[in-house]
Amino acid sequence: MSFTPRRLALNISLIVSGAWFSQASQAEIAIRTPTTVAQFIGSGNGMDPGLWVLSTGSINTVGTSVEIRSSPSWYPYSRVSNYGQIVSSGAAAIATRDFQNGSGSYTVENAAGALIQGANDAIRINAGLENNSEIKLKNSGTIRALNGQALDFSSVVGERARTTIENQKGAVIRADAGDAIRTGSHVDLTNDGEISTGDLRSAADTFDAIKIGSATDVQITNSGLISGGRNGISGEQIKYLRNLGTLLGRNGAGITLVGDGRVYNANGTIIGRHDGQQTNVDSDGIRIGGIAYINNAGIIQGTGASGLDKHGRPNTSDGVSIAGGYIFNGGPAIWNTPRSGSITGADNGLLVSDGHDGSALGATTLRNFVDLRGVNGYGAKFIGDFDDQVFNGGLISGGNGVALDLGGGNDTLTLLHGARFEGLVDGGTGHNTMILEGYQHFWYPDPPDGTLGETRNFESLQVRRGYWVLNSQGDFSQGAQVFNGGLLDNQGSIAGNVLVNQGGEYQGRGSVANLTINGRLNTNTTVGAPQVNGNLIMGTGSTFYFSTNSDGSAATTHVTGNAKLNGAYLVPNSGPDYNYPWHSRYTILEAGSITGTFDEAYLNYYAFLTPKLSYEANRVDLSYTRNDIDFMEYARTANGARAVQSIESISWRYRDDMYGPYPPFFWQPNPLNDALLNTSEATASAAIEALAGSSNANLSSATLTASALVGTSMLSAMRQIGNGAGLLVGLESTQTPELAATGVPSSARNLNDPNARGRVWLQGIGSYGKLDGQHGSDGMQQRTQGSLLGVDWSLSSTWRLGVVGGYSKTNLDSHNVDNKLRSWHVGGYAVRQDGPVALRLGAAYSHHDGDNKRTVEFEGFSDKPKGNYDADSQQAFAELGYALGSGRFNIEPFANLGYQRYHRDSFTEKGGIASLKVDAQTQDNFSSTFGMRLAHLSQLDNGISLTPRASLGWRHVYGNLDSETRQAFVVGGDAFNVEGSALDRDSLMVEAGLDVGLSARHTLSVGYNGELGSNSRNHAVVGQWQMSF
């Protein structure tokens, strides 16, 4: 051992690592080598030495290895920094002694890899501290007690004494045969490592990882492991526990407190279990004998108990056992991410009592959003006459058949969206209220917010919001109320009366005492109709929804007493199938007596059916008959009228040859006729037009518009021969002006020159077009993307010949129509350039593979026919142009004669009864275009040429412009024609672009092509690259 003043020779690392401490000692004792001499610090007069045990040093004694003493007249400051070993084989490793002044600051640092070990306690403060005293412990290594406590600070309970314990990641505080830590009061404990004890050896052993005892103001934050042979943490009370790690009581509770406590389990684990080392074990996850505040986002478990308690009662293992307070079970709600957390007990999930069968100390509020389970007992059980509140948006499950027992008091149970119970829900004694508070829009067919099973001992039910299903029998003696925004589906029975406010809805086959509807009552064969054991009152302005089925069935409301209708609106609603029995008669209501009538304003809903209400003394019936209004009256277009004729031609009778040469007639249903019978006055016309399938006639016009881009691309490539920027770039930049002004100089690599006989070009095309609707067909939008690759070469000084190929995809979208077209293109072209005269010829063939999808939807009907078809188109053109102008400016008037032809094979749609069999379609036309082109050649200083260009033309189409196809319904009936949007007779052709001659060989171009007519408009953007060779 050596004593020195502060020396620079001391390792700098020790000084830096000591920055955690707030002060420095006036003198230091440095242990650099092993020693068996005990050390004493803290007895000087203001010059209290600090003790440094370097990594090469150690203190190993039989008695106390390091004693910390206090000064009688000075405020002492003592520090122990251990980087080696401090070990006592017969006593404590570090302990206080002869404290004469109840104040001071005492710091212990145990570095990573260092060891503090005592045969009894490892570190013990055995005297009280006052006068703003503080103890600081920072452990990065191992602190171990073989037969006592690793840390015993239980004597530090002064009001102005503060203890800070920091156990870092990878560090260990352990007691083999005692409590790992006994705290004093006013403690801040942070654990990122391990705090643990050894296993219990006998029934007398009570090893807890952290024992608070009677101390107060203790705060613990755990991100590591706290594991006790009996309890993880024990004491009378705790100010705050925040757990992000694991807290384990191996033969007891994760945490057990006699009094109050606050626990926040933030994605950590708290477990009380039974390892079998003890006979009598009461192992709860959390046990708080006073008022508790628990917020759980992790896992809390009581996994099993054994034997009897000190009063001879069987021990139980609960997830949480408290005497009152507040519990929030479930992590934060994050969008599309399930809440975390669960509480599970081998016996009860939650027990609110004195710990056994006695009353709790106060009321409890439980908010559960995840799982709360009692594996063999109650999900949650409350004992005592307190006004408890439970909010459940998760699962509460009881293995003994009781999910929730609220005990005595006037309790309130509020169910939130997603609430579930496994087992009985018992309100207990007192006046108990159940509130249903969902968030789903309650109009059918939204899924329910929750389904409530067996309940008892609830006096009232309030459906405040959401869609709820009730299956309980005979509960709610004071009745139920459905508020605005709530829907109650009663499939059980309600002992009291039910009141439905305006904006609320009631349905279900369950029974009630008396039923008052100020909102709406919904009946159908799925959910049933009410059984009213008293009277039914339909309030003024209320609505009675009555659904019927095609087999003649309906749900009839039964009322034992009087049914008072008060002019309530009756709204009929047919089922989703199509074989509507307009000749059926339905019973809406049966009652002991009936007062008043329904308002029939909504009965005239159907366009082709006439309803009739029949009132008798004890019943109200509804019947439908076919009126004299023909479908044709609602056909607003010629296409719709022809479709109606086809529907009406579907055979209603057929013969079966199995009955011999004179078979009888059998009725065959007409499903399309029956589907239209379901339509209303507002929707009948739209239903007829949807069935007509007029969009099939537009396929030719849309396809021709898309494939016309191939011809436009070939013409664009040929126009660049002789007067395009790419063909007029000289070998040197100085030749460009001469080339533009005088023609082709001898040194230019013009494509007609033998030195530049070939050319390859690539075009990318994107276009958008719109075809207006006609004859009942909706407008159609066309979007095309594709590319073309062309090659041409010189045959002589005047003629060039080229070929082109490409692929494009087109989407044809319309209201309830989606068509995808895949097209392959191939073509050839030739150009003769003889001075200013240019003759351009071209022809192309395109093959089209199409997928056609239609959606036909109206009341009670939905079908999505799909069809696949093959088509092809051809086009040819001849154009004559004459170049005018001089120098850099070029003007070319032109005349163009073209021909287009389209043919589509027949196809049959697959789907339901709205599917069509579509005949083949052919359409061809001649056209002429007259116009003018302009171009101007300019040159940059670097030799790159720029040629802006524009074109304007008038296109006229000859012959029949109408687009028409013939089709028939797959279920039968006559074929009928439908007309689509006609081609434009006259159109304006617009082109603008810029050619950039990068060199004598390479040219880039960008341009716009537009075709603008009265019925259609098409806009295309073209990018082109060409290379001569």
Buried (B, 14 or more C-beta within 10 A) or exposed (E): EEEEEEEEEBBEEBBEBBEEBEEEBBBBBBBBEEBEEBBBBBBBEEEBBBBBBBBEBBBBBEEBBBBBBBBEEBBBBBBBBBBBBBBBBEBBBBBBBEBEBBBBBBBBBBBBEBBBBBBBBBBBBBBBBBEEBBBBBBBBBBBBBBEBBBBBBBBBBBEEBBBBBBBBEBBBBBBBBBBBBBBBBBBBBBBBBBBBBBBBEEEEBBBBBBBBBEBBBBBBBBBBBBBBBBBBBBBBBBBBBBBBBBBBBBBBBBBBBBBBBBBBBBBBBBBBBBBEBBEBBBBBBBBBBBBBBBBBBBBBBBBBBBEEBEEEEEBBBBBBBBBBBBBBBBBEEEEEEEBBBBBBBBBBBBBBBBBBEEBBBBBBBBBBBBBBBBBBBBBBBBBBBBBBBBBBBBBBBBBBEBBBBBBBBBBBBBBBBBBBBBBBBBBBBBBBBBBBBBBBEBEBEEEBBBBBBBBBBBBBBBBBBBBBBBBBBEBBEBBBBBBBBBBBBBBBBBBBBBBBBEBBBBBBBBBBBBBBBBBBBBBBBEBBBBBBBBBBBBBEEBBBBBBBBBEEBBBBBBBBBBBBBBBBBBBBBBBEBBBBBBEBEBBBBBBBEBEBBBBEEBBEBBBBBBBEBEBEEEBBBBBBEEEEBEBEEBBBBBBBBBBBBBBBBBEEEEEEEEEEEEEEEEEEBBBBBBBBBBBBEEBBBBBBBBBBBBBBBBBBBBBBBBBBBBBBBBBBBBBBBBBBBBBBBBBEBEBBBBBBEEEBEEEBBBBBBEEBBBBBBBBBBBBEBBBBBBBBBBBBEBBBEBBBEBBBBBEEEBBBBBBBBBEBEBBBBBEBBBBBBBBBBBBBBBBBBEEBEBBBBBBBBBBBEBEBBBBBBBBBBEBBBEBEBEBBBBBBBBBBBEBEBEEBEBBBBBBBEBBBBBBBEBBBBEBBBBBBBBBEBEBBBEBBBEBBBBBBBBBEEEBBBBBBBBBEBEBEBEEEBBBBBBBBBBBBBEBBEBBBBBBBBEBBBBBBBEBBBBBBBBBBBBBEBBBBBEBBBBBBBBBBBBBBE
